[in-house]
Each structure stands twice: as C-alpha cells, then as structure tokens.
Amino acid sequence: MRTTPGTRHDPIAPGARLVHIGMPKTGTTALQTTAARRRAALRAEGVLYPGDDINHRAGLLAKLGVVWGWGEGSAVPDRRHWDALAREVRGAGGDRVWLDHEFCATADARRISELVEDLGGPVHVVVTLRGTASLLASSWQQYLKSGLAMPFDAWLRAVLDGPTGVEGVTPSFRRRTNVAGVIDRWAAAVGADRVTAIVLDGDDRARVPETFEDMLVLSRGALDAEPDDFAQNRSFSWEEADLVLRVNAAIEAGGGLPWRDYVRALRHGSVARLLHAHSPGPGETRILPPAWAVERAQEIARGQAERIRAAGVHVVGDVDQLATPVPSAELLRPEAIPAAVAEAVAVGAVSSTAGRGWDFRAPEPGATGEGSVRAATAQIRTRELAEELARRIRVAVRARLRR
C-alpha cells in the first residue's frame, strides 16, 4: 500500500510493540534523541520508550545476537541488557511500547522470530528508507567512525562491485542496502500487514515523525526534533573525513587498537568533538560520490523497489524514490587540512582518553590511568597538554600535506 501526503496512519493497538529497525542513516539519531528527551511526556500519552539511554542498542543486540564493535573488545552485548529491557516491556501494561535501534536490520531470521515471540503482544515493525545513492557518502563516513582505513573510491568499488559475504569489505553495507531482504525477514516474523516502510523525502521532513505519532497515538508535534538533534550526526566535510582516514590508517599500520580503546579515543573523543565543536567553514568541501557509483546505486535501488512493492507491506511515500540520483563529483582528496579540524581531532582524543569526554567535563567516576593522576595532582593541566599536542599535530599535518 502506498500513501499520499497528509494521510493519517492507522494506530497500533494499546499494548502493542513498535520496533523501529532503521535503516541506518535515515534520521534515526534525531528521532531517538527526541524520544529519549521526552520519555516522561511520551509516557503521559500512553507510550513507553524504555530504558534511560538514547536508544535500545544493548538490549536489542543482545537478544538478536548482533556483534557491536570489532577485534578485541567486540562482542554481542551481555544478556543482562536484554533481561532488563524485557522486564520493563512486560511492565508496560496497556501502554504502547517503542523500541529502536538501526542495527536490528542486520539480524537473521531465527533471531528475529525469537525476539518477536519474547516481546509478547502484537509487534509492528517500522523501516525507514532513503535513496540508495544518497547512502554512499554517509555510509563511508559512518564506517570511518568505526575505524575504516580505506579511501572513498576504493571502498565504493568494493561495496558496489566487489565480493559479498564475510570476505567482502564492510559486509554490513550490503546487508543494510538490501532493504527488500530486510523487509522480507521481518515480514515473515510479524506478517506483511504489520510492517511499515517509510521512504524519506527531503521535501517532507515531517513524514517520519508524523507517521510515528499516528501509529503511537501521540499528539501532533510530540516528536518534532530540536535543531541540535540533527547536528549530532551531521556529515563530515572532505577535510574532516580525510584526517580521520589518516588517523585510522596510522592506527592500522601500528598494529591496531582494541575496540574499547578506539571508541574512547576516536568515536567519543576526536569524532565527537568534530561534530559538536567544529562547524565546517566555507573552504571545506562536501563529500560527493563519483557519477559511476551513483548510476550503479540507482540500478541496485530499482531492483529493491520492485521487490518491496511485491512484499505487500505498508509503504509511506514512493519506493521509486530509492532510485533518485544525487549530485556527483570527481574524487579529489584535500590538499590541506584546516588547523581547526586538526585541533578538534587532537583535543577530543586527549580529553576523552583522560576520562573527561570530548569537552573536558569533570572526570568520570572511577577514571584510571595517567589522565586521572594528572587531574588528581593538578601537576599538569590537561587542557594545556591538549593545546600543545594540537599545535604539534597541526604543524606535522601541514608539513606532510605539502610534500
């Protein structure tokens, strides 16, 4: 079924469970942030958004057997996270329950069936979709945040025309962009009539939140995002991405890092500081895929659209928009990295590894290591160390890029 703008969507029954499974890079962060901030208001309207985190990653991935991270330190989250989430869901009574995490899209059929059975009550699934070509640059950037050390052009060749399966590069990209396969697996567990696919449209930003509001019987505007919700997961500029790529390559050449150490220094440090404290200037460049990659992505998307139409699920929007082209450009790596970008990467890493987040907040309880010793003795100010390290990195980066 396809709906038109202004359509009101049927609500799920009281006591039903709505599971939003992504896809990644479809505005999930803004939606989850809004729901997390307004938990109390949602509950007052009869909707439980369980837990106290932005989303339900740990509990859902524990139940679905989905690994978080890579290398040493990566694992399926501990079962206790699911047990706690399930207890809260069971205590919802007649309230509607909303569960959310985009990595659910990668789960296999057996685990999906087990999750649906354990949730009890009617389960409805929502899949948010966007044009396949528009995912190319944003997905590569997301993998950069997880340690990828492969340039954009090489990555595009690998994921669009390379081998599939575990031997392929970032195999999760193939699983996520096989949106018809994702929909088929979840529809087999809950029924096609309980799956809703929402196709994003840049000209209709209200489409996703209003569909959720209707399904959950929330007042109109209950899920309107605040401006900073969108900033939390903005795109990199070419200059930002190139520096993160260089750092990842240096880490890989040096033998790598355990996932937990990479998360603390890069994801929660350098990357977080870039996204929150740095605004790309007029001299920084937007990342665009080359024309050949856009055409290949459109070809893939047309096949996916046909399969979704045949699946019989509810569709909000037009699945043909999955094949919408995007602007393209010749791939040219930056000739220079702005000093502010280098400073953000260095300062964020130092602050986070010292146990103080990306912005030198108060030391975390139980922080250990040299960072906590410095904070305790006040012999060396962490901010001064970070500023000196940032200065040295800026000099080194400028020298290297001019060779």
Buried (B, 14 or more C-beta within 10 A) or exposed (E): EBBEEEEEBEBBEBBBBBBBBBBBBBBBBBBBBBBBBBBEBBBEBBBBBBBEEBBBBBBBBBBBBBBBBEEEBEEBBEEEBBEBBBEBBEEBEEBBBBBBBBBBBBBEEEBBBBBBEEBBBBBBBBBBBBBBBBBBBBBBBBBBBBBBBBBBBEBBBBBBEBEEEEEBBBBBBBBBBBBBBBBBBBBBBBBBEBBBBBBBBEEBBBBBBBBBBBBBBBEEEBBBBEEEBBEBBBBBBBBBBBBBBBBBBEBBEEEBBBBEBBBBBBBBBBBBBBBBBBEBEEEBBEBBBBEBBBBBBBEBBBBBBEBBBEBBBBBBBBBBBBBBBBEBEEBEBBEEBBBBBBBBBBBBBBBBBBBBBBBBEEBBEEBEEEBBEBBEEEEEEBBEBBBEBBBEBBEEBEEEBEE
